[in-house]
């Protein structure tokens, strides 16, 4: 059961969901989506069968799975080495998206989620601060006061016929308190392919630029789109440079498995040689194929793993998924524990915590029809509450976050207002 303590006094977490998932094969997502080409998906009600039993607030908590990289960054003396760890954290934060083709539940306005992981050394709070557009704000802190990590995300979803693209608008801010340093970045775009027929597959692409606001150092990472023959599938590469743009080190790997660092000259020599070999191979077969269609089947990468350039240092390596993952929405071990609820927790969390959301709980328990009814009921309840507010000209007030400029980038952000962990929860909205 949950809530047991290990011999060192740290809480033991569940390793499985109460019930395996059911097959989605009998459902055509196309019948729902063909009405919405080019529309923004946050406005469409999707059947629960396409969900996974987590709220988006829980899903974004998965950024924290590799928190050890933040602790490690804090312990390092050199700014470049710290940046390497922060870059590894930024890449690892999106690794759990691999094969996660279920859609998390849209959080209700005012919904919250908290997670305390003594074993990983952090606690996190998130709140759904806006419904149209949907914005989720979060604030995490190290239990030894070594870091804070916060941000707000507005996942802009677009539907393109065969694929759904999610652009996670919003800034991530990581502060390493012992070094008085702040790093900011934005996440790559995530795309789910083959939503009509065939096997769903996921890629992430775009540039991620991490800035150290104290030193002016930058890490520019390119998440590669898969390309025609899948050669670039899941690849990430880039450089850390100082404020005069001098390259200090090269980073490369795959967001699904690992990240390495190596000297920039070594990396460039390897790239040049690789390109030369590819061109020699090509000149042997002079065939030009022009194909603008997106690939239907997920291209198989050239080789499963990343070629390790001699002299490289491993920064991060993924933990394999548990054996029951395929029956459990492809969850990681970390994700399996996100919605667990024990009696002790129930007595302290606020009534807005998504562990108390009946539709997600029903789905996790394998009760699909109940999940579907509850999801409709909650969405209806939210609509009614919104109408009542507009009648009485009442504005919605967020509870734990307020809008303001990000202290480092100056862009609009949602900042933590404090006091959540005092456990003094009065006047909370009744959203479930």
N, C-alpha and C positions, 0 to 999 in steps of 0.2 A: 504493500500500500504506500501512499505518499506520506510524507511527513516523518518518516523514520530518520533517525540520526545515525551517521556512521560513527566509528569509534573515536574519530577526532572531533566529534560534536558538530560536524557539518551536515546539513540536511541532505538526504538522499532524494534524487528526483526520479520520476517515473521514466521508463524506457520504451513505453509503447502507448498507443491510444487504446481506449476501451473496446473499439470495434474497428475492423478493417474497412476500407472503402469499398464501394460497389462499382460495377463497371459503368463507364460513361458511353460505351460503344453504341447503345441503342438510342442515343439522343443526338439529334442533328442540331448543332449550334447554328447552322446556316439558316434554318427556318426563322430564327430570332434575329440574326444579324443582317439578313439581306435588306431589311427595312432601314438599316442605319449606316449605309456606306458614307464615309466622310464625317459622320456625326461624332460628337464627343460621348464616350461610353459612360461617363458618370451619370448621365441622365436616363440610362436604359435599365429597366428592371430585368435582371438575368435570373433564370431558374437556378435553384439552389444546387442542382446536380453539377454545375460547373464550378462550384466553390470548393475551397478547402476549409476545414473547421478551425479557422483562425480569423480574427479581425485584422485589418490592415495595421492597427496599432501594435498588435502582437508580431505581425510579419516584420515591421520595421525594427522591432527589438532585436531581430536576428543580426543586425549590424554588430551587436555586442558579442557575438559568439567567440571571436578571437581577441577578446580584451587583453589577453596576455601580451599582445604586440604593443599595446599602449603602455603597460607596466614596463615592458622591456625598453621602449623608447625613453621613458623617464629615467631609466637607470644608466643610460649611455652618456658619455662625456662629449662626444663630437657631434656638432650640429648636423653634419651630413649623415652620420649613422642614425641619428634620431629621425631625420627625414626618410631614410630607407624604411625604418619600422612603421612610420606613419603611412607611407605609400603602401606598404604591405597590408596595413590595417584597412586602408581605403579599398584595396582590391579584394581582400578577404571578406569585406562587408557585403559584397554583392555575390559571393560564391554560392550562397545557399539558394539563389534563384535557379541554379542549374536543375533542369527537369521538373521544376515546380510549376506545373501548368494549370493547377487549380487557382481560381481567383480568390484572394482573401475577401471576407465580408466587408462592405463599406461601413466604416464606423458611423454611429449615430452622433448627432451633434451633442457635445457634452460627455460623450463616452470617454473613459479613462482606462489606463492600464499601468500597472506597476510591476516591477520585477526586482527582487533582491537576490543576488547570487553571491553568497559568502565565499563559495569555492572559487569564483572567478574575480572576486574583489570589486564588484560594482553594484549600484542600485540605479534603477531607471524609472522615470515617470513619463507617460505620454497622455495627451488630451486631443480630442477632435475639436479644433477651435473654430472651424467653419464648415458649412455643409455645401454651399454653392459659392465659390468652388470648394471642393473637398480639401481641407488642409489639416494635416496632423503635425502637432508639435511635440518634441521630446527633449528630455534633459536627463543626462546620466552623469553620475559622479563616482569617482574611485572611493572605495571604503577607507582607504588610507589617505584621503585628501590629496592624491597625487595628480588627478586630472578631472576636468569636466568636458563632456562631449554633448553638443546640443545642436538642434536644427529644426527646420519645419519643411514638410514635403507636401507638394501639391502634385500628385501623379497624373499628368495630363495624358489621357489615353486617346489614341486615334485608331480608327479601323480602316484598313486599306484593302478590303477585298479578301486576300488570303491570310493577312496577318494583322495582329494588333500591336501597336507601338506604344510603349509607356515611357514618357519623358518625365523623370522625377525632378520637377522644378523645385529649387530650394537649396540653401547653403548648409553645408556641414561645418561645424566649428569645433575644433579640438584644442583645449588649453592644457598644456603641461605646466602645472602650477609650480613645481620645484625649479623650473627653468624660466618661468615667467614668459613662456612662448605661446603663441596662438597660431594654429594652422587652419586654413579654410579650403574647401573644395566643393564641387558639385558632382553628382553621380552620373554614370553613363546612361544612355538610352537603352531600354530593354525591349526586345521584340519577340513576340510569340508567333511562330510560323505555323501554317497548315491548320488553321482553325476550322476549315471547312471539312476537308477529308485528309486521311493519312495520319501519320504520327506527329503530334505536336512537338516542336522543338524550339529552343530558346537561344537567342544570341544577344550580346550586349555590345554596343559600339558608341564611338564618340570620344572626344578628348576630355581628360580629367586633369585639371591644373591645380596642384596643391601649392599653396603659398605659405611660407613661414614669415609672418608679419614682423618679426623682430629682426631677422637677418636679411630679409629680401631674397633668400634662396627659394627656388621654385622646383617642383617636380612636375614635368609634363608627361602624362601617360596617354598613349593612344590605344584604345580598345578597338581592335580591327573588326570590320564587318567580314563575313565569312568569305566573300569573293566567289568567283565562278566555280572553281574546283574544290572549294572548301579548304584550300591550303592555309588560310589565315584563321580558321574557325577557333574562337575563344582566345586568340592571341592578344597579349598586352605587351607593349614595349614603350620605352621612353627614357628620359634623362633627368638627372638632378643637376641644376645649374646654379651658380652663384648669382649675385645681383648684377654682375656685369655680363651675364649669360655664358660664362665659361662652364663647359660641361665637367662636372665633378665625378659622376659615375653614370653607368647605363643600367637600366632595369629591364628585365624581360621575363616572360612566363605565360601562363594561361590563367584566366580568372577562375577556371574550374578546378585548378589543381595546385599551382605553385608560383612563386615569384623569386627571381635570382637577381643579384647585382654583380656587375663586372666593370673593369676599367673601360672607359669609353673607346680608347684606341683599339683594344682587343675586340670590342663589340663591332666596331665599324669594319675592321679587317674581316671578321667572320661574315658580316652582312654582304660585303663586297664579293667575297669568295662564293658565298651562297648564291648570289645573283648571277655570277659568272657561270657557275655550274648549271643553273636553271636555264640560262640562255644557250649554253652548249647543247643541253638536252633538247631544247626547243628547235634549234636550227636543224637538228636531225629530222624532225617532222614538220614540214612547212604546211600546216593546216590552220586556217583561220576560222575559228568558230565565233559567230557573233550571237550573243544570247543576252537579252535584256530581262528575261523572265526571272522572277526570284526562284531559287531552287525549291522544288517540292519536297523531295526527301532531304533529311538532314545530311549534308555532305559528310563523308567520313574523313576525319583529319588524316593527313599523310601518315603520321605515326601517332599512337595514342599519347605518348608523353613528349615532354619538351627536351630538345637537344641541349645538354648542359655544356656551355662553352668552357674550356679549361681555364681555371683561375677564378671561376664564379663562386659567390657565396650564396647559400640558400637563405632567404629571408622568411619565407612562409610556405608551409605545405598543408594541404587540406587533410582533415580527418575523414576517413572513409565513412559513408553512410552506413547505418546499422542494417543487418540482414533483413529486418522486417520493413524497411523503408518503402519498397515498391508497393506493398499492400496498404501503406499508411501515407498516401499522397506524396510520396518521395520526400518525406520529412527527414531532416537531420536529427541526431540525438537531442540537440539543443531545442529544436522546434517541438519535439514530442512533449517536452515538459512545460511549454509556454502556457497551456490552458489548464494545467492541473490545479485542483482546488481542494484543500483539506479544511476540516472544521476550524482549526486554529486560525487559518488565513481568513476564513469567512467572517470571523468575528472582528477582524481589524480593517479589511479593505473597504473603501467607500462603495456605496450601492451602484455607482456608475462604472465600476470595473468590468471589463468585458468578459471576465471569467463567469460573471453572473448573467450573461446574455443567453436567453433560452434557445434561440435558433442555433447558435454555434454549439452549445452544449448538446442539443438534440442530434445535430449532425455528427458530432464527435462520437456519440453513443450509437450511431448507425440508424437513428430514427429519422428517415428522410422526409416522410410526409409531415411529421410534426415540425421538422426544421423549416419546411417550406411554408406551412401555415404561420408559424411564429415569425418568420422573416417578413411575410406580408403584413401581419398584425403590427410589428414594430415600425415598418415603413409608413403604415397608415397613421399610427400614433404620432410619429414624427411630423407628418404632414399636417395633422390636426393642430398640434402644438404650434406649428409655424403660422397657421392661419389665425389662431387665437392671438398670437403675439402681434401680428400685423393689424388685427382689429383694434387691439388696445394700444397700438403704437408703441409697443414695448420693444426695447432692443435686447438681443441675446447678450448675456455677459459671460465671457469665458472665466474659468475659475482659477486655473493655476498658471496661466500664461497671459502676457499682454503684448500688443504689437509695439514695435519700436525698431530703430535702426540697429543693424548688427554692429557691435562696437569696432569691428576690424574692417569690414567691407563697406559699411554705410548703407547697404541695401536693406529694404524692409524685411523684418524677421519677426518671429514670435519668441519672446524671451521669458524665462521662468520667473514667476512672481514670488516664489518661496512658500514656506509653511506647509507644504503637502505632508511631510513626514511627521508633523506634530500630531497627526491622527485626529484632528478636530474637524469632523465633517458635518457641518450643519447646512441647512437650506440647499441640499443638492437636488438637481432636477430628477424627476421620476421618468426615466427614459425607457425602462423595460416593462 
